[in-house]
Amino acid sequence: MKKLVVDTHTHTVASGHAYSTIIENCIEAQKKGIELIGMTDHGPAMPGGPHIFHFGNLKVIPESINGVEILKGVEANIIDYDGHIDIDEERIKKLNLVIASLHDVCIAPGSIKDNTKAIINSMKSGYVDIIGHPGNPMFPIDIDEVLEAALYYNVMIEINNSSLGVSRIGSYENCSLIAKKAAEKGNMIALGTDAHICYSIGEFKKAVEIIEKAGIDDEHIINCDKDRLKKYLINKGKLKKK
C-alpha cells in the first residue's frame, strides 16, 4: 500500500469531547507526513457538540496550517430513519466534506432494516461524501445494500481506525466483512482515524490491517492521494478547481 497522506476524519475541541485545536492537529499531521485533513467536528445534535454557528463560520479557517491542507467539514449525525442530518441545507452547501454517521445518543439503534434505511436515505441528499463507521455493532446493517447504494450515489465507505481500538468495541468483524465486500464491489474507501486528540492523527494501523486482508487496491483508497480526494470533491461541487 502507498503511504497514506490524507486523514478524512478528525475532531477538535469544538466537538466537546475532543482535546486538541485545529492548529495542534495540523502540527501533528505535518510530523506524520499527512498532507491533508478533514476538519470534521460533530454536528450540533451531539451532546456537548458545537453550535450550528461553528459550521457557518468555518470560512475564517485558513486553507492550510503548517503546510497541511484543511477540508472544512462535519461529521453530521443521522437523526432519523428518513436519513435527515443535523446540518441545514444552507450551511451544508458551503462545506467541503460531509461524513454522515449513526450515533446512539442522536438516534435510537433500530433493526437492520431501519439502520440500513437511515444510511441509504442520508446518501440520497447528494450532500454526503462518506458514511462514518458503518461497522458499529450497535447499528447492524445490510452491508450489501449499503455498499450498492454507496456506489450508486457516489459515496465513500469509511473504515474507522478508532472503532478498532478505543470506541465502538466489537467492530472489527463487521469492518472486516464490509472491507471484503467493498473489495468485491469496487467501493471507494476512506480511512479515518476519528482522532479526538492530535496524537491519533495519521494512526491507521488497525484499519490498514483490515484493508490489506480484504485485498483493496490503492486505487480504491482515497487516502493514498490528496489530489484524488480533491478531484472527487471538485466533481461534487464541494471544492473550486484551481
C-alpha positions in Angstrom: 0.0 0.0 0.0 1.1 3.5 -0.8 1.8 5.9 2.0 -1.4 7.4 3.4 -1.3 11.2 3.2 -4.9 12.1 4.0 -6.9 11.7 7.2 -10.5 12.4 6.3 -11.9 12.2 9.9 -10.6 14.4 12.7 -12.1 16.3 15.6 -11.1 19.5 17.5 -12.1 20.8 20.9 -15.2 22.2 19.3 -16.7 18.7 19.4 -16.9 18.9 23.1 -15.3 15.6 23.9 -12.1 16.1 21.9 -8.9 17.6 23.2 -6.9 19.4 20.5 -7.2 22.5 18.4 -7.1 22.7 14.7 -3.6 24.2 14.9 -2.4 21.3 17.1 -3.9 18.8 14.8 -2.1 20.3 11.8 1.2 20.4 13.6 0.9 16.7 14.4 -0.3 15.9 10.9 2.8 17.6 9.4 5.0 15.5 11.7 3.3 12.3 10.5 3.6 13.2 6.8 -0.2 13.8 6.5 -0.8 16.4 3.7 -4.5 17.0 4.1 -7.0 16.5 6.9 -10.8 16.7 7.2 -11.8 19.0 10.0 -15.0 17.1 10.8 -16.3 18.1 14.1 -19.6 16.6 15.3 -22.9 18.1 14.2 -24.9 20.1 16.7 -27.2 17.2 17.7 -24.2 15.6 19.5 -24.5 16.3 23.2 -21.8 18.9 24.1 -21.1 19.5 20.4 -20.6 22.8 18.5 -23.4 25.3 17.9 -24.6 25.4 14.3 -22.8 28.8 14.0 -19.5 26.9 14.2 -20.2 25.5 10.7 -21.4 28.8 9.3 -18.1 30.4 10.4 -15.6 27.9 9.1 -14.7 30.4 6.4 -12.3 32.0 8.9 -10.1 28.8 9.0 -7.2 29.1 6.5 -7.0 26.6 3.6 -3.8 25.3 5.2 -2.0 25.5 8.5 1.7 24.4 9.0 1.7 23.2 5.4 -1.3 20.8 5.9 -4.3 21.5 3.8 -7.7 21.6 5.6 -11.1 20.4 4.3 -13.8 22.3 6.3 -16.4 19.7 7.1 -18.6 18.0 9.6 -19.4 14.5 11.0 -23.1 15.0 10.7 -25.5 13.0 12.8 -28.2 11.0 11.1 -31.2 11.8 13.3 -34.0 9.7 11.9 -34.6 6.7 9.6 -35.6 9.0 6.8 -31.9 9.9 6.7 -32.1 13.6 7.8 -28.9 15.0 9.2 -28.4 17.8 11.7 -27.0 20.4 9.4 -29.3 22.7 7.5 -29.1 22.9 3.7 -27.8 26.5 3.6 -24.7 25.6 5.7 -24.1 22.1 4.3 -23.8 23.5 0.8 -20.7 25.5 2.0 -18.8 22.6 3.5 -16.0 20.8 1.7 -16.6 17.4 3.3 -19.6 15.7 4.9 -19.4 12.5 6.9 -22.8 11.1 7.9 -22.8 8.7 10.9 -25.2 7.0 13.3 -24.6 7.7 17.0 -26.8 6.1 19.7 -27.1 9.5 21.6 -28.7 11.0 18.5 -30.8 8.2 17.1 -32.0 5.0 18.8 -30.5 1.9 17.2 -33.1 0.1 15.1 -33.5 -3.1 13.2 -31.2 -4.0 10.3 -33.9 -2.7 8.0 -34.2 0.6 9.9 -30.5 1.3 10.2 -29.9 0.4 6.5 -32.8 2.7 5.5 -31.4 5.6 7.6 -27.9 5.3 6.0 -29.1 4.9 2.4 -31.6 7.8 2.8 -28.8 10.1 4.0 -27.0 9.4 0.8 -29.9 10.5 -1.3 -29.5 14.2 -0.5 -26.3 14.4 -2.5 -24.5 16.2 0.3 -23.0 13.2 2.0 -19.4 12.1 0.9 -18.6 9.4 3.5 -20.6 7.1 5.6 -18.9 7.1 9.0 -18.0 3.9 11.0 -20.7 1.6 9.3 -19.3 -1.4 11.2 -20.6 -0.2 14.5 -22.3 -3.3 16.1 -24.9 -1.1 17.8 -26.3 -0.4 14.4 -26.4 -3.6 12.4 -26.9 -3.0 8.6 -27.5 -4.9 5.4 -23.9 -4.5 4.2 -24.7 -5.4 0.6 -27.5 -2.8 0.3 -25.4 -0.1 1.9 -22.4 -0.8 -0.4 -24.5 -0.9 -3.5 -26.2 2.4 -2.6 -22.8 4.0 -1.9 -21.8 3.1 -5.4 -25.0 4.4 -6.9 -24.9 7.7 -5.0 -21.1 8.1 -5.3 -20.4 8.0 -1.5 -17.3 6.6 0.1 -17.4 4.0 2.9 -15.2 4.6 5.9 -13.0 2.1 7.8 -12.7 3.9 11.1 -9.5 3.1 13.0 -10.9 4.3 16.3 -13.6 1.7 16.0 -10.9 -1.0 16.1 -9.4 0.1 19.4 -10.8 2.8 21.6 -14.5 3.1 20.6 -17.4 1.0 19.3 -15.9 -2.2 20.6 -16.8 -5.2 18.6 -16.5 -3.5 15.2 -13.5 -5.5 13.9 -15.5 -8.4 12.5 -18.1 -6.1 10.9 -15.4 -3.8 9.4 -13.6 -6.8 8.0 -16.7 -8.1 6.2 -17.5 -4.6 4.9 -14.0 -4.3 3.5 -14.1 -7.7 1.9 -17.4 -7.0 0.2 -16.3 -3.5 -0.8 -13.3 -5.0 -2.5 -15.6 -7.3 -4.5 -18.0 -4.5 -5.4 -15.4 -1.8 -6.1 -16.4 0.8 -3.5 -14.1 3.7 -2.8 -12.8 3.5 0.8 -11.9 6.4 3.2 -9.7 5.6 6.1 -10.4 7.8 9.1 -8.6 7.9 12.4 -11.6 9.7 14.0 -8.9 11.4 16.1 -10.2 13.1 19.2 -6.7 14.2 20.2 -3.9 15.3 17.8 -1.6 12.3 18.6 -4.1 9.9 16.9 -4.0 11.7 13.6 -2.3 9.6 10.9 -2.5 6.4 13.0 -4.2 3.9 10.7 -2.6 0.6 11.8 -5.7 -1.5 12.5 -7.6 -0.1 9.6 -4.8 -0.8 7.2 -4.6 -4.4 8.5 -8.3 -4.8 7.6 -7.8 -3.2 4.2 -4.8 -5.4 3.3 -6.5 -8.6 4.4 -9.5 -7.6 2.2 -7.3 -7.0 -0.8 -8.4 -3.5 -1.5 -6.1 -1.9 -4.0 -4.6 1.6 -3.7 -6.8 3.0 -6.5 -9.9 2.4 -4.2 -8.3 4.1 -1.1 -8.9 7.8 -1.1 -6.2 8.4 1.4 -3.3 7.5 -0.9 -3.5 10.7 -3.0 -4.8 14.0 -1.8 -5.4 15.1 -5.4 -7.7 12.1 -5.8 -9.9 13.3 -2.9 -9.8 16.9 -4.1 -10.9 15.8 -7.6 -13.8 13.8 -6.2 -14.9 16.9 -4.2 -14.4 19.2 -7.1 -16.7 16.9 -9.2 -19.3 17.1 -6.5 -19.1 20.9 -6.3 -17.5 20.9 -2.9 -14.2 22.5 -3.9 -13.3 25.0 -6.5 -10.9 24.0 -9.2 -7.6 26.0 -9.1 
